[in-house]
Amino acid sequence: MNKYNSWVGLGFKGGGFTAIAGFDYVSGTLRNVGLMSEHHDFHILNVRGGIGLGGSVGAIFCAVYNCPNLWRLHDTWVSDWSINVALGGRWDSVAKGLKNYNLIATVKKINDSKKLNPADLENIRNGASYIWGAVDTIRMNDSPKLITIDIPMAGVGYELSAFVSAGKIEMLN
């Protein structure tokens, strides 16, 4: 992988959902791995369709691969799917469950829904998201790819939603 074609950074996202529709806003700064003084800001306004209720905000890690010039991403459309489980101030139980995501043990509980708790749902969502990101990274070939990953424990809100989203990447500088 060419370090001058790779970008990493931090940002935030926030959004909400009411019944069958919603939105989210993603904003961040990306720095070139090979030349850290080179950086660009971006944002995305996504429209969501699915089912859910609530809202949340949080910090994200961002990465772009196979892109020597981030302006190649300007005005390109992105789409994704997500399951959001934001638990507000009940992070102590989630923190214990997030250790190594415990995805396999949690998936085993699905057959007995009485044993599932909100932390288990969060583990399933996080594990599925990381697996999806890994598959996307493998499939991306030589085309530029923006990946955002929620930073555990760096958000607030109350939301339960499952949706697909679409939006346009805009480079700001």
C-alpha positions as CSV (number, residue, x, y, z in Angstrom):
1,M,0.0,0.0,0.0
2,N,1.4,3.4,-1.0
3,K,1.4,5.7,2.1
4,Y,0.9,8.8,-0.1
5,N,-2.4,7.3,-1.4
6,S,-3.7,6.7,2.2
7,W,-5.4,9.2,4.5
8,V,-6.5,8.9,8.1
9,G,-8.2,11.2,10.5
10,L,-10.9,11.9,13.1
11,G,-14.3,13.4,12.9
12,F,-17.8,13.3,14.3
13,K,-21.2,12.2,13.2
14,G,-24.7,12.9,14.4
15,G,-28.1,12.0,13.3
16,G,-31.6,11.0,14.1
17,F,-34.5,8.9,13.1
18,T,-38.3,9.2,13.3
19,A,-40.3,6.1,12.3
20,I,-39.2,5.4,8.7
21,A,-36.9,8.2,7.8
22,G,-34.0,10.2,9.2
23,F,-30.6,11.8,8.4
24,D,-27.1,11.9,9.6
25,Y,-24.2,14.4,9.2
26,V,-20.6,13.3,9.0
27,S,-17.7,15.7,9.2
28,G,-14.0,15.2,9.6
29,T,-10.4,16.0,8.7
30,L,-8.1,13.6,6.8
31,R,-4.3,13.7,6.8
32,N,-2.1,12.1,4.2
33,V,-0.1,9.2,5.8
34,G,3.0,10.0,3.8
35,L,2.9,13.8,4.3
36,M,1.0,14.6,7.5
37,S,1.0,18.3,6.7
38,E,-1.3,17.7,3.8
39,H,-4.9,17.6,5.1
40,H,-8.4,18.2,3.9
41,D,-11.8,18.6,5.6
42,F,-14.9,16.9,4.3
43,H,-18.6,16.4,5.2
44,I,-21.4,14.2,4.1
45,L,-25.2,14.7,4.6
46,N,-26.9,11.4,4.4
47,V,-30.6,10.6,4.1
48,R,-31.7,7.4,5.9
49,G,-34.5,5.1,5.1
50,G,-35.6,2.2,7.3
51,I,-37.1,2.0,10.8
52,G,-36.1,3.5,14.1
53,L,-36.5,6.3,16.6
54,G,-34.1,8.6,18.5
55,G,-30.8,10.4,17.8
56,S,-27.1,10.3,18.7
57,V,-23.8,12.0,18.1
58,G,-20.3,10.6,18.4
59,A,-16.7,10.6,17.3
60,I,-15.4,8.6,14.4
61,F,-12.1,7.3,12.9
62,C,-11.9,8.0,9.1
63,A,-9.6,6.4,6.5
64,V,-9.3,6.7,2.7
65,Y,-7.3,4.2,0.7
66,N,-6.1,4.3,-3.0
67,C,-6.5,8.0,-3.4
68,P,-3.5,10.3,-4.1
69,N,-5.8,13.3,-4.4
70,L,-8.9,13.6,-2.1
71,W,-10.6,15.9,-4.6
72,R,-11.3,12.7,-6.6
73,L,-14.0,12.0,-3.9
74,H,-15.6,15.4,-4.2
75,D,-19.3,15.2,-5.3
76,T,-19.2,11.4,-5.3
77,W,-22.2,9.4,-3.8
78,V,-21.8,7.0,-0.9
79,S,-24.3,4.5,0.4
80,D,-24.2,2.2,3.4
81,W,-26.3,0.4,5.9
82,S,-26.2,0.5,9.7
83,I,-27.8,-0.6,12.9
84,N,-27.6,2.1,15.6
85,V,-28.0,1.2,19.2
86,A,-27.2,4.3,21.3
87,L,-27.8,3.8,25.1
88,G,-27.3,7.3,26.5
89,G,-25.6,7.2,29.9
90,R,-25.7,3.4,30.4
91,W,-22.1,2.9,29.0
92,D,-20.7,0.9,32.0
93,S,-22.5,-2.3,30.9
94,V,-21.5,-1.6,27.2
95,A,-17.9,-1.1,28.1
96,K,-17.7,-4.6,29.6
97,G,-19.4,-6.1,26.6
98,L,-17.2,-4.3,24.1
99,K,-14.0,-6.1,25.2
100,N,-13.0,-7.8,22.0
101,Y,-16.6,-7.3,20.8
102,N,-17.5,-10.8,22.2
103,L,-19.3,-11.3,18.9
104,I,-19.3,-15.1,18.7
105,A,-20.5,-15.5,22.3
106,T,-23.2,-12.9,21.7
107,V,-24.4,-14.4,18.5
108,K,-24.9,-17.7,20.4
109,K,-27.4,-15.9,22.6
110,I,-29.6,-15.0,19.7
111,N,-31.5,-18.3,19.9
112,D,-32.6,-17.4,23.4
113,S,-33.8,-13.8,23.1
114,K,-34.5,-13.6,26.9
115,K,-30.7,-13.6,27.5
116,L,-30.0,-10.7,25.1
117,N,-29.4,-7.3,26.6
118,P,-28.7,-3.8,25.1
119,A,-24.9,-4.4,25.4
120,D,-25.3,-7.6,23.3
121,L,-27.1,-5.7,20.6
122,E,-24.3,-3.2,20.6
123,N,-21.7,-6.0,20.3
124,I,-23.6,-7.4,17.3
125,R,-23.8,-4.1,15.6
126,N,-20.1,-3.3,16.2
127,G,-18.9,-6.7,15.1
128,A,-21.1,-6.6,11.9
129,S,-19.8,-3.1,11.1
130,Y,-16.2,-4.2,11.4
131,I,-16.7,-7.3,9.4
132,W,-18.5,-5.3,6.7
133,G,-15.6,-2.7,6.7
134,A,-13.1,-5.5,6.3
135,V,-15.0,-7.1,3.4
136,D,-15.3,-3.6,1.7
137,T,-11.5,-3.1,2.1
138,I,-10.8,-6.4,0.5
139,R,-13.2,-5.7,-2.4
140,M,-12.2,-2.2,-3.1
141,N,-9.5,-2.9,-5.7
142,D,-7.9,0.3,-6.9
143,S,-10.8,2.6,-6.5
144,P,-10.8,5.2,-3.6
145,K,-12.7,4.2,-0.6
146,L,-13.8,6.2,2.5
147,I,-14.3,4.1,5.6
148,T,-15.7,5.5,8.9
149,I,-15.7,3.6,12.1
150,D,-17.5,4.7,15.3
151,I,-15.1,5.2,18.2
152,P,-16.6,3.1,21.1
153,M,-17.5,5.1,24.2
154,A,-17.2,8.5,22.4
155,G,-20.8,9.3,21.8
156,V,-24.1,10.1,23.5
157,G,-27.8,9.7,22.6
158,Y,-30.7,7.4,22.6
159,E,-31.4,5.7,19.3
160,L,-32.5,2.4,18.0
161,S,-32.6,2.1,14.2
162,A,-31.8,-0.1,11.2
163,F,-31.5,1.7,7.9
164,V,-29.8,2.2,4.6
165,S,-28.3,5.7,3.8
166,A,-27.1,7.7,0.9
167,G,-25.3,11.0,0.6
168,K,-22.7,13.0,-1.3
169,I,-19.1,13.5,-0.1
170,E,-18.0,17.2,-0.3
171,M,-14.4,18.2,0.1
172,L,-14.1,21.6,1.8
173,N,-10.5,22.7,1.4
